[in-house]
Amino acid sequence: MIRAAFRTPARPYATIALSAYQSVQGPVLRQYRDGRVMIDTGNGPLTGLPLNRPTRTPGWMPILGPAF
């Protein structure tokens, strides 16, 4: 499968935005396929989209290679 060639490294920590003025950071407990992560906040786990998520790879990238 082509996706196996482009594995993403495991994240040790992630930051999730709760609102425009609050965010939480903690160790990643689980990564979901849709990009969400579950982190441990010390008061319990929280799930959300990480603020520092990597850019998505275009669909043509595995076929044609990088653009530059």
Secondary structure as a PSIPRED ss2 file (coil, helix, strand):
# PSIPRED VFORMAT (PSIPRED V4.0)

   1 M C   1.000  0.000  0.000
   2 I H   0.000  1.000  0.000
   3 R H   0.000  1.000  0.000
   4 A H   0.000  1.000  0.000
   5 A H   0.000  1.000  0.000
   6 F H   0.000  1.000  0.000
   7 R C   1.000  0.000  0.000
   8 T C   1.000  0.000  0.000
   9 P C   1.000  0.000  0.000
  10 A C   1.000  0.000  0.000
  11 R C   1.000  0.000  0.000
  12 P C   1.000  0.000  0.000
  13 Y E   0.000  0.000  1.000
  14 A E   0.000  0.000  1.000
  15 T E   0.000  0.000  1.000
  16 I E   0.000  0.000  1.000
  17 A E   0.000  0.000  1.000
  18 L C   1.000  0.000  0.000
  19 S C   1.000  0.000  0.000
  20 A C   1.000  0.000  0.000
  21 Y C   1.000  0.000  0.000
  22 Q C   1.000  0.000  0.000
  23 S E   0.000  0.000  1.000
  24 V E   0.000  0.000  1.000
  25 Q E   0.000  0.000  1.000
  26 G E   0.000  0.000  1.000
  27 P E   0.000  0.000  1.000
  28 V E   0.000  0.000  1.000
  29 L E   0.000  0.000  1.000
  30 R E   0.000  0.000  1.000
  31 Q E   0.000  0.000  1.000
  32 Y C   1.000  0.000  0.000
  33 R C   1.000  0.000  0.000
  34 D C   1.000  0.000  0.000
  35 G C   1.000  0.000  0.000
  36 R C   1.000  0.000  0.000
  37 V E   0.000  0.000  1.000
  38 M E   0.000  0.000  1.000
  39 I E   0.000  0.000  1.000
  40 D E   0.000  0.000  1.000
  41 T C   1.000  0.000  0.000
  42 G C   1.000  0.000  0.000
  43 N C   1.000  0.000  0.000
  44 G C   1.000  0.000  0.000
  45 P E   0.000  0.000  1.000
  46 L E   0.000  0.000  1.000
  47 T E   0.000  0.000  1.000
  48 G E   0.000  0.000  1.000
  49 L C   1.000  0.000  0.000
  50 P E   0.000  0.000  1.000
  51 L C   1.000  0.000  0.000
  52 N C   1.000  0.000  0.000
  53 R C   1.000  0.000  0.000
  54 P C   1.000  0.000  0.000
  55 T C   1.000  0.000  0.000
  56 R C   1.000  0.000  0.000
  57 T C   1.000  0.000  0.000
  58 P C   1.000  0.000  0.000
  59 G C   1.000  0.000  0.000
  60 W C   1.000  0.000  0.000
  61 M H   0.000  1.000  0.000
  62 P H   0.000  1.000  0.000
  63 I H   0.000  1.000  0.000
  64 L H   0.000  1.000  0.000
  65 G C   1.000  0.000  0.000
  66 P C   1.000  0.000  0.000
  67 A C   1.000  0.000  0.000
  68 F C   1.000  0.000  0.000
